[in-house]
Amino acid sequence: MTNRIYADHAATAALSHTALRAMEPYFTQKYGNPSSLYGFGQQAKADLEKARADLAACLNARPEEIYFTSGGTEADNWALKGAVELMALKGKKTGHIITSAIEHHAVLHTAQYLEKQGYSVTYLPVDGHGRVDPAAVEAAIRPDTLLISIMAANNEIGTIQPVAEIGAVARAHKILFHTDAVQAVGHIPVDVQAWNADLLSLSGHKFGGPRGMGALYVKKPLRLPPLIHGGGQEKGRRSGTENVAGAVGMAAALKEAVARLPEESARLSALRDRLIAGLATLPYTRLTGHPTHRLPGIASFVFEGVEGEALLLHLDAKGICASSGSACSSASLDPSHVLLAIGLPHAIAHGSLRLSLGPDNTEADVDAILKAVPQVVEYLRAMSPVWDAQAQKPTWEL
Ligand SMILES: *Cc1c(COP(=O)(O)O)cnc(C)c1O
């Protein structure tokens, strides 16, 4: 074992032992193809359907409403492209989509792709805490609005959206509502009925399931045209030989996460709040995201006069794995679109840090982080051209 402290669970989490144990037989013994007619294949089919039912139950959905995908990105792509294609089949060949400025790139870049196809898209602004106002969603609705896609919880700053209220607006106007719930599922209670969701994306590896496995909830009787064509699996909607091990593992992980949710979210919230209390109070430091409407495991900050990437590298040298908004698009020097959307100036948005906690994190981990981060911040500021060492403040007036 290493002394590594893993505080990047929002990027990916370890496979849970329960999921691993549930998956193992499907690699070695129960490897039948669910489409095969002999009993060995049909057993795999039955196990796949059991996983679908278990997953559906965790979302208050019906098994027939769950389609397995290769992850959250595919589910998001399918939701947006499928929804507009469905409307095109009904005669609405162009139209309007409402989303937010802080969506994951899986939604944002798909929306931009659809803009190139002739659709118009409204990227709703958010408030300083990263929240979308349901009244702003309603105000943005046009006669040709086809789809509203607003994420349930943000992956960078942890802000939880008023999803049920936004879903109610969509329902009142009879507009399809999709939510990217990848950061929510397994972390906060998710209920497709209460949220008025028509489409909901989730991803296994964000809650202890396997990577490369996700699902799209499609409310009955909605039938999305397929994104992937082929052998007709998933009721002809998502072709490709089914990943039975992945589905079984994802369902096992989610069942476990949901069963433990009340206890685990209280435990993580307490650890998160210790991080916030210890770090947001450093000079020229701010908490990013909402103070209370936030995911139990995510603590996120910006440190003025510090470069996010340097911060991560120095934390890595101390054995701490964390992430920074700006590191997401590592090829570019642009700060995160989420941090800009909550109104942070470029210069400050560069100094971001996201600590995302999970099942393996302990009080001792938090103690170590609370010791390391201030040291690194102080060290980097001492060397920074934008930090006035004499005055102990940034050189800029913003
Ligand atoms: C991780 C993530 C995705 C992408 O999911 P993958 O399974 O990694 O493709 C989409 N949306 C959000 C909010 C995420 O955090």
The ligand as an SDF file (V2000), in Angstrom:
LIG
                    3D

 15 15  0  0  0  0  0  0  0  0999 V2000
  -17.6480   12.2340  -15.5710 C   0  0  0  0  0  0  0  0  0  0  0  0
  -18.7980   13.0230  -16.0770 C   0  0  0  0  0  0  0  0  0  0  0  0
  -19.3530   12.7640  -17.3450 C   0  0  0  0  0  0  0  0  0  0  0  0
  -18.7570   11.7600  -18.2910 C   0  0  0  0  0  0  0  0  0  0  0  0
  -18.9410   10.4380  -17.8770 O   0  0  0  0  0  0  0  0  0  0  0  0
  -18.0040    9.2820  -18.4680 P   0  0  0  0  0  0  0  0  0  0  0  0
  -18.6140    8.0220  -17.9840 O   0  0  0  0  0  0  0  0  0  0  0  0
  -16.6490    9.5250  -17.9040 O   0  0  0  0  0  0  0  0  0  0  0  0
  -18.0550    9.3890  -19.9520 O   0  0  0  0  0  0  0  0  0  0  0  0
  -20.4450   13.5020  -17.7410 C   0  0  0  0  0  0  0  0  0  0  0  0
  -20.9920   14.4280  -16.9360 N   0  0  0  0  0  0  0  0  0  0  0  0
  -20.5020   14.7020  -15.7140 C   0  0  0  0  0  0  0  0  0  0  0  0
  -21.1610   15.7360  -14.8680 C   0  0  0  0  0  0  0  0  0  0  0  0
  -19.3790   14.0100  -15.2470 C   0  0  0  0  0  0  0  0  0  0  0  0
  -18.8830   14.3010  -14.0450 O   0  0  0  0  0  0  0  0  0  0  0  0
  1  2  1  0
  2  3  1  0
  2 14  2  0
  3  4  1  0
  3 10  2  0
  4  5  1  0
  5  6  1  0
  6  7  2  0
  6  8  1  0
  6  9  1  0
 10 11  1  0
 11 12  2  0
 12 13  1  0
 12 14  1  0
 14 15  1  0
M  END
$$$$
